[in-house]
């Protein structure tokens, strides 16, 4: 049977504290950050006072309720944890002391994750003005049973939250294990699992097309032809979602040597990315700095086998050894030409590609399921907490 707890405005149990300090350039400070969707307060960074432009800052105290002026409507609030006691925030945050004789800070922390509380925050003020003011926070209502009942609800909420986090952890482990499985499967490309050592050939002998990018820096435009950069080359595919664009005439100049087509492989020469992806069908792209283009010689190698090889440890290890440049390590074209690739017979290549494709499909399915269940788990805790604060658990 549910028990409806009496509602009270927060001003009965919390008080705004607006004390500021002057930042000293010679001292070191922790700065904290409010995560969205009521996911708590975390460390933003540790910096010297000289790096902080706004010298008037607030000091957080453990157990206080911290609210972001702008991000509160999307869950930008939480309780200051022990490890961030003494951290600083700007005037765009509000700090509230909690009267622990009336309100348990963990109780407030959990209530802040409920739909009931978040609906109050998101509905405050005009739709065109996202900021929350201290008076808004003080006017939010909260069920306020006796402290003993608050502690019972906190204990039950912590128990449920731990179970949900355990389920989330198991799903994360599954995704990680699936990724490890794919890497292990890709070791096959290296010939490690082959009883008969496959012959090794330099990459330039395997490719019918082997072209570096145009090194000119073009002007970017809003509408035009996508220009691939190293960050757009992902493991096994090309990400066109965030690509910059160039004028069509610029693209035509770059495509004079070779026009990238479906099935061509784009390789990132920057080691921080260091992946290869295959161009999808029906797209027109240009190559930006730090990328290069390859196409397998059909009589020697299957294109998909080359793609897997370029992403496998057999190439990654060679790239690491050949890399130059400290801050942004990269691999020169002449070194890439000499990368040694195992070359099994074509029928065996096709069989390996079919096997790796099946493993990749399973990994993708696991990741898709993880994304789906992660969303479900994220929605589960607020729903459960809503029931707890209505006295139904």
WOCORFEN-V331074 format. One record per residue. N is the residue number from 0. RES is the residue in one letter. SS is DSSP state (hx for helix, st for strand, lp for the rest). PHI is phi in degrees with one decimal (999 if undefined). Layout:
((N:RES:SS:PHI) (N:RES:SS:PHI))
This chain:
((0:X:lp:999) (1:X:lp:-78.4) (2:X:lp:-121.6) (3:X:lp:-85.4) (4:X:lp:-81.7) (5:X:lp:-65.2) (6:X:st:-88.4) (7:X:st:-141.3) (8:X:st:-74.1) (9:X:hx:-65.3) (10:X:hx:-63.8) (11:X:hx:-73.8) (12:X:lp:-124.1) (13:X:st:-130.2) (14:X:st:-133.7) (15:X:st:-65.6) (16:X:st:-119.6) (17:X:lp:-118.1) (18:X:lp:-101.3) (19:X:st:-117.5) (20:X:st:-122.0) (21:X:st:-100.3) (22:X:lp:-70.8) (23:X:lp:-98.4) (24:X:lp:-60.3) (25:X:lp:-91.6) (26:X:lp:-97.7) (27:X:st:-106.3) (28:X:st:-129.2) (29:X:st:-89.5) (30:X:st:-115.7) (31:X:st:-107.4) (32:X:st:-135.1) (33:X:st:-91.3) (34:X:lp:-77.6) (35:X:lp:-76.7) (36:X:lp:59.6) (37:X:lp:55.3) (38:X:lp:-95.9) (39:X:lp:100.0) (40:X:st:-104.8) (41:X:st:-132.5) (42:X:st:-70.9) (43:X:st:-85.5) (44:X:st:-170.2) (45:X:st:-123.5) (46:X:st:-136.0) (47:X:st:-80.0) (48:X:hx:-59.9) (49:X:hx:-64.0) (50:X:hx:-84.9) (51:X:lp:-93.9) (52:X:lp:-71.3) (53:X:lp:-85.4) (54:X:lp:-82.7) (55:X:st:-100.5) (56:X:st:-133.3) (57:X:st:-105.0) (58:X:st:-105.6) (59:X:lp:-81.7) (60:X:lp:-121.0) (61:X:lp:-56.6) (62:X:lp:87.6) (63:X:lp:-80.6) (64:X:st:-93.4) (65:X:st:-107.1) (66:X:st:-126.5) (67:X:st:-83.0) (68:X:lp:-58.0) (69:X:lp:-91.0) (70:X:hx:-88.5) (71:X:hx:-58.6) (72:X:hx:-66.3) (73:X:hx:-114.7) (74:X:lp:81.8) (75:X:lp:-85.6) (76:X:st:-158.1) (77:X:st:171.8) (78:X:st:-96.6) (79:X:lp:-66.4) (80:X:lp:-79.4) (81:X:hx:-57.7) (82:X:hx:-70.4) (83:X:hx:-112.0) (84:X:lp:-62.7) (85:X:lp:93.6) (86:X:lp:-69.7) (87:X:st:-112.9) (88:X:st:-141.0) (89:X:lp:-81.7) (90:X:lp:-71.9) (91:X:lp:-85.1) (92:X:st:-122.5) (93:X:st:-118.5) (94:X:st:-112.8) (95:X:st:-123.0) (96:X:st:-77.6) (97:X:st:-107.0) (98:X:lp:-77.5) (99:X:lp:-74.0) (100:X:lp:-85.3) (101:X:lp:-116.9) (102:X:lp:-139.3) (103:X:lp:-74.2) (104:X:hx:-65.3) (105:X:hx:-70.8) (106:X:hx:-62.7) (107:X:hx:-64.7) (108:X:hx:-59.0) (109:X:hx:-68.7) (110:X:hx:-65.1) (111:X:lp:-63.2) (112:X:lp:-92.2) (113:X:lp:-83.1) (114:X:hx:-63.2) (115:X:hx:-61.0) (116:X:hx:-74.1) (117:X:hx:-66.4) (118:X:hx:-65.5) (119:X:hx:-63.6) (120:X:hx:-69.0) (121:X:hx:-68.3) (122:X:lp:-85.8) (123:X:lp:-74.1) (124:X:lp:75.8) (125:X:lp:-83.4) (126:X:lp:-70.7) (127:X:lp:-88.0) (128:X:lp:-125.2) (129:X:lp:-82.3) (130:X:lp:-68.6) (131:X:lp:-107.1) (132:X:lp:-105.9) (133:X:hx:-54.6) (134:X:hx:-64.4) (135:X:hx:-63.5) (136:X:hx:-62.3) (137:X:hx:-65.3) (138:X:hx:-91.2) (139:X:lp:-66.3) (140:X:st:-99.7) (141:X:st:-147.2) (142:X:st:-63.2) (143:X:lp:-128.9) (144:X:lp:-75.9) (145:X:lp:-58.1) (146:X:hx:-57.8) (147:X:hx:-61.8) (148:X:hx:-71.3) (149:X:hx:-59.0) (150:X:hx:-65.0) (151:X:hx:-64.7) (152:X:hx:-65.1) (153:X:hx:-61.7) (154:X:hx:-61.5) (155:X:hx:-67.2) (156:X:hx:-65.7) (157:X:hx:-64.3) (158:X:hx:-63.4) (159:X:hx:-68.8) (160:X:hx:-63.1) (161:X:hx:-64.9) (162:X:hx:-66.3) (163:X:hx:-66.4) (164:X:hx:-66.8) (165:X:hx:-63.5) (166:X:hx:-63.5) (167:X:hx:-64.1) (168:X:hx:-63.8) (169:X:hx:-63.5) (170:X:hx:-68.3) (171:X:hx:-63.0) (172:X:hx:-61.7) (173:X:hx:-62.7) (174:X:hx:-64.3) (175:X:hx:-64.0) (176:X:hx:-65.7) (177:X:hx:-65.1) (178:X:hx:-66.0) (179:X:hx:-63.8) (180:X:hx:-60.3) (181:X:hx:-66.0) (182:X:hx:-62.8) (183:X:hx:-63.3) (184:X:hx:-65.3) (185:X:hx:-68.2) (186:X:hx:-60.5) (187:X:hx:-58.8) (188:X:hx:-60.9) (189:X:hx:-74.0) (190:X:lp:85.3) (191:X:lp:-63.2) (192:X:lp:-89.8) (193:X:lp:-88.9) (194:X:lp:-66.9) (195:X:lp:-100.8) (196:X:lp:-62.3) (197:X:lp:-78.3) (198:X:st:-66.5) (199:X:st:-103.8) (200:X:st:-130.5) (201:X:st:-65.4) (202:X:hx:-57.8) (203:X:hx:-65.5) (204:X:hx:-80.5) (205:X:hx:-88.7) (206:X:st:-99.9) (207:X:st:-82.7) (208:X:st:-125.6) (209:X:st:-150.4) (210:X:st:-129.3) (211:X:st:-80.4) (212:X:lp:-75.0) (213:X:lp:-78.0) (214:X:lp:-88.8) (215:X:lp:-70.8) (216:X:lp:-93.4) (217:X:lp:-84.6) (218:X:lp:-89.0) (219:X:st:-85.0) (220:X:st:-131.6) (221:X:lp:-73.7) (222:X:lp:-118.0) (223:X:lp:166.6) (224:X:st:-92.5) (225:X:st:-58.5) (226:X:st:-110.2) (227:X:st:-76.4) (228:X:lp:-115.3) (229:X:hx:-53.0) (230:X:hx:-67.8) (231:X:hx:-86.6) (232:X:st:-94.8) (233:X:st:-101.1) (234:X:lp:-66.2) (235:X:st:94.7) (236:X:st:-151.4) (237:X:st:-108.4) (238:X:lp:-96.1) (239:X:lp:-98.5) (240:X:lp:-73.5) (241:X:lp:-119.8) (242:X:lp:-70.8) (243:X:st:-75.5) (244:X:st:-129.7) (245:X:st:-129.0) (246:X:lp:-64.6) (247:X:hx:-56.4) (248:X:hx:-66.4) (249:X:hx:-65.0) (250:X:hx:-62.8) (251:X:hx:-62.6) (252:X:hx:-64.8) (253:X:hx:-71.5) (254:X:lp:-85.3) (255:X:lp:-61.3) (256:X:lp:-76.5) (257:X:lp:-163.3) (258:X:lp:-89.3) (259:X:lp:-58.3) (260:X:lp:-131.2) (261:X:lp:-51.1) (262:X:lp:97.2) (263:X:lp:-67.9) (264:X:st:-108.3) (265:X:st:-101.2) (266:X:st:-116.3) (267:X:st:-86.4) (268:X:lp:-85.4) (269:X:st:-86.3) (270:X:lp:-68.3) (271:X:lp:-64.5) (272:X:lp:-107.1) (273:X:lp:55.2) (274:X:lp:-125.4) (275:X:st:-123.2) (276:X:st:-138.2) (277:X:st:-101.8) (278:X:lp:-67.0) (279:X:lp:-75.5) (280:X:lp:-78.5) (281:X:lp:80.7) (282:X:lp:-121.6) (283:X:lp:-114.3) (284:X:st:-137.7) (285:X:st:-118.3) (286:X:st:-98.8) (287:X:lp:-94.4) (288:X:lp:-59.2) (289:X:lp:90.1) (290:X:st:-120.8) (291:X:st:-149.0) (292:X:st:-118.7) (293:X:st:-135.6) (294:X:st:-141.8) (295:X:st:-66.4) (296:X:lp:-76.0) (297:X:lp:-57.8) (298:X:lp:-78.8) (299:X:lp:-114.5) (300:X:lp:-148.1) (301:X:lp:-74.8) (302:X:hx:-56.7) (303:X:hx:-65.9) (304:X:hx:-66.7) (305:X:hx:-60.9) (306:X:hx:-60.4) (307:X:hx:-62.9) (308:X:hx:-63.7) (309:X:hx:-65.4) (310:X:hx:-96.5) (311:X:lp:-88.0) (312:X:hx:-56.3) (313:X:hx:-58.1) (314:X:hx:-92.1) (315:X:hx:-55.1) (316:X:hx:-63.5) (317:X:hx:-67.5) (318:X:hx:-65.2) (319:X:hx:-61.7) (320:X:hx:-67.2) (321:X:hx:-90.8) (322:X:lp:-63.4) (323:X:st:-130.2) (324:X:lp:95.2) (325:X:lp:-80.0) (326:X:lp:-69.1) (327:X:lp:-129.3) (328:X:lp:-61.1) (329:X:st:-144.2) (330:X:lp:-115.2) (331:X:lp:-74.1) (332:X:hx:-60.5) (333:X:hx:-64.2) (334:X:hx:-73.5) (335:X:hx:-62.7) (336:X:hx:-56.6) (337:X:lp:-92.2) (338:X:lp:-54.8) (339:X:st:-94.3) (340:X:st:-116.5) (341:X:st:-67.6) (342:X:st:-124.9) (343:X:lp:-74.8) (344:X:lp:-59.0) (345:X:hx:-55.3) (346:X:hx:-60.5) (347:X:hx:-69.8) (348:X:hx:-57.9) (349:X:hx:-64.3) (350:X:hx:-64.9) (351:X:hx:-65.7) (352:X:hx:-61.7) (353:X:hx:-61.6) (354:X:hx:-66.7) (355:X:hx:-66.2) (356:X:hx:-61.4) (357:X:hx:-68.2) (358:X:hx:-65.2) (359:X:hx:-61.6) (360:X:hx:-62.8) (361:X:hx:-67.9) (362:X:hx:-63.1) (363:X:hx:-61.9) (364:X:hx:-65.3) (365:X:hx:-65.0) (366:X:hx:-65.0) (367:X:hx:-64.2) (368:X:hx:-65.1) (369:X:hx:-61.4) (370:X:hx:-62.0) (371:X:hx:-67.5) (372:X:hx:-71.8) (373:X:hx:-62.0) (374:X:hx:-63.3) (375:X:hx:-66.0) (376:X:hx:-67.7) (377:X:hx:-62.9) (378:X:hx:-82.5) (379:X:hx:-69.6) (380:X:hx:-61.3) (381:X:hx:-57.7) (382:X:hx:-65.7) (383:X:hx:-65.9) (384:X:hx:-66.4) (385:X:hx:-56.3) (386:X:hx:-67.1) (387:X:hx:-63.0) (388:X:hx:-81.3) (389:X:lp:-95.4) (390:X:lp:76.8) (391:X:lp:-98.8) (392:X:lp:-123.3))
